[in-house]
Amino acid sequence: MRDRVTVSKTYKLFIGGKFPRSESGRVYPVHDGKGAFLANAAHASRKDLRDAVSAARKAFAGWSGATAYNRGQVLYRVAEMLEGRRDQFVSEVSASEKVSARQAESIVDASVDRWVWYAGWTDKIASVLGAANPVAGPYFSFTVPEPTGVAGVLAPQRSSLLGLVSVLAPVLATGCTAVVVSSADRPLPAITLSEVLATSDVPGGVVNILTGQAAELGPWLASHGDVDALDTTGVEGELRTELVRAAAGTVKRVLSPPAGEPDWTSAPGITRLRHYLEPKTVWHPAGL
């Protein structure tokens, strides 16, 4: 019997709920922790990023306008599907991050738990971060949190799944939409996550995942006028400084965590939820 010819996979981007090839036609090889070839990933371009931002903007009204309870149901469904593809995620995390199968299982389980944790916040955000303000006079004053808009996320480079979930889930829980640039060297868990999102109840365009280089795509994401918030977790040093400066030109909300890879296993808190919310205060005459 002849040896079979291995058919190498070439993955695509995830934009607007679909899987297009990069308009540039570029791909790049992905290797495991030992240097063995795994697959080819699409190398996203500036045009791909613009398409992703456009899709996220178009989806924002529907996603932010859904009830918090409904968004929670959708995110819980994503967690169910993550659990259903646990074995595949374990295999990809183990290969990408050069960890044992047992360590990869722990990472995947923590990622599912983290997604569920943020899903549970969707209908609690208004109660915790909103307020009834004491005022002097015949008025009611309320502060309610509203989603910021389109968020650009430069995902962690080393934590291919747990880090990715930790930066993406709070964007969706608040009602924002996302354009994510995945880890360049470890994109396979992000690609599989996009397949999960495509077959779940998440509307097309709410999440857009690009594979490629953060150094190439980051400046365009930071300066894009239709992006309202930026998470620079996936870049460091001088590049991060440049992106923060570029984001100031369009008055973006910028999240710049401390230098170095965060401890993604620690309790996430609500800092990232706050980052994607805008407080809106309403005054209303009493008795009317």
GIVEN-V745312 format. One record per residue. RES is the residue in three letters. PSI is psi as a letter, one per 40 degrees, with the letter a starting at -180 (* if undefined). Layout:
RES&PSI / RES&PSI
//
This chain:
MET&h / ARG&i / ASP&i / ARG&i / VAL&h / THR&h / VAL&h / SER&h / LYS&i / THR&h / TYR&i / LYS&a / LEU&i / PHE&h / ILE&h / GLY&f / GLY&e / LYS&i / PHE&g / PRO&i / ARG&i / SER&h / GLU&d / SER&e / GLY&e / ARG&i / VAL&i / TYR&i / PRO&i / VAL&h / HIS&i / ASP&a / GLY&e / LYS&e / GLY&e / ALA&i / PHE&h / LEU&d / ALA&i / ASN&h / ALA&i / ALA&h / HIS&g / ALA&i / SER&i / ARG&d / LYS&d / ASP&d / LEU&d / ARG&d / ASP&d / ALA&d / VAL&d / SER&d / ALA&d / ALA&d / ARG&d / LYS&d / ALA&e / PHE&d / ALA&d / GLY&d / TRP&d / SER&d / GLY&e / ALA&i / THR&i / ALA&d / TYR&d / ASN&d / ARG&d / GLY&d / GLN&d / VAL&d / LEU&d / TYR&d / ARG&d / VAL&d / ALA&d / GLU&d / MET&d / LEU&d / GLU&d / GLY&d / ARG&f / ARG&d / ASP&d / GLN&d / PHE&d / VAL&d / SER&d / GLU&d / VAL&d / SER&d / ALA&d / SER&d / GLU&e / LYS&f / VAL&i / SER&i / ALA&d / ARG&d / GLN&d / ALA&d / GLU&d / SER&d / ILE&d / VAL&d / ASP&d / ALA&d / SER&d / VAL&d / ASP&d / ARG&d / TRP&d / VAL&d / TRP&d / TYR&d / ALA&d / GLY&e / TRP&e / THR&d / ASP&e / LYS&e / ILE&d / ALA&d / SER&d / VAL&d / LEU&e / GLY&i / ALA&i / ALA&h / ASN&h / PRO&h / VAL&i / ALA&h / GLY&i / PRO&g / TYR&i / PHE&h / SER&h / PHE&i / THR&h / VAL&i / PRO&h / GLU&i / PRO&i / THR&d / GLY&b / VAL&h / ALA&h / GLY&h / VAL&h / LEU&h / ALA&i / PRO&i / GLN&d / ARG&d / SER&g / SER&d / LEU&d / LEU&d / GLY&d / LEU&d / VAL&d / SER&d / VAL&d / LEU&d / ALA&d / PRO&d / VAL&d / LEU&d / ALA&d / THR&e / GLY&e / CYS&i / THR&i / ALA&i / VAL&h / VAL&h / VAL&h / SER&i / SER&h / ALA&d / ASP&e / ARG&g / PRO&e / LEU&d / PRO&d / ALA&d / ILE&d / THR&d / LEU&d / SER&d / GLU&d / VAL&d / LEU&d / ALA&d / THR&e / SER&a / ASP&e / VAL&h / PRO&i / GLY&h / GLY&e / VAL&d / VAL&h / ASN&h / ILE&h / LEU&h / THR&i / GLY&a / GLN&h / ALA&d / ALA&d / GLU&d / LEU&d / GLY&d / PRO&d / TRP&d / LEU&d / ALA&d / SER&e / HIS&h / GLY&e / ASP&e / VAL&h / ASP&d / ALA&i / LEU&h / ASP&h / THR&f / THR&d / GLY&e / VAL&i / GLU&i / GLY&b / GLU&d / LEU&d / ARG&d / THR&d / GLU&d / LEU&d / VAL&d / ARG&d / ALA&d / ALA&d / ALA&d / GLY&d / THR&e / VAL&f / LYS&i / ARG&h / VAL&h / LEU&h / SER&g / PRO&i / PRO&i / ALA&i / GLY&i / GLU&h / PRO&i / ASP&g / TRP&e / THR&e / SER&i / ALA&h / PRO&d / GLY&a / ILE&e / THR&d / ARG&d / LEU&d / ARG&d / HIS&d / TYR&f / LEU&i / GLU&h / PRO&h / LYS&h / THR&h / VAL&h / TRP&h / HIS&h / PRO&h / ALA&i / GLY&e / LEU&*
//
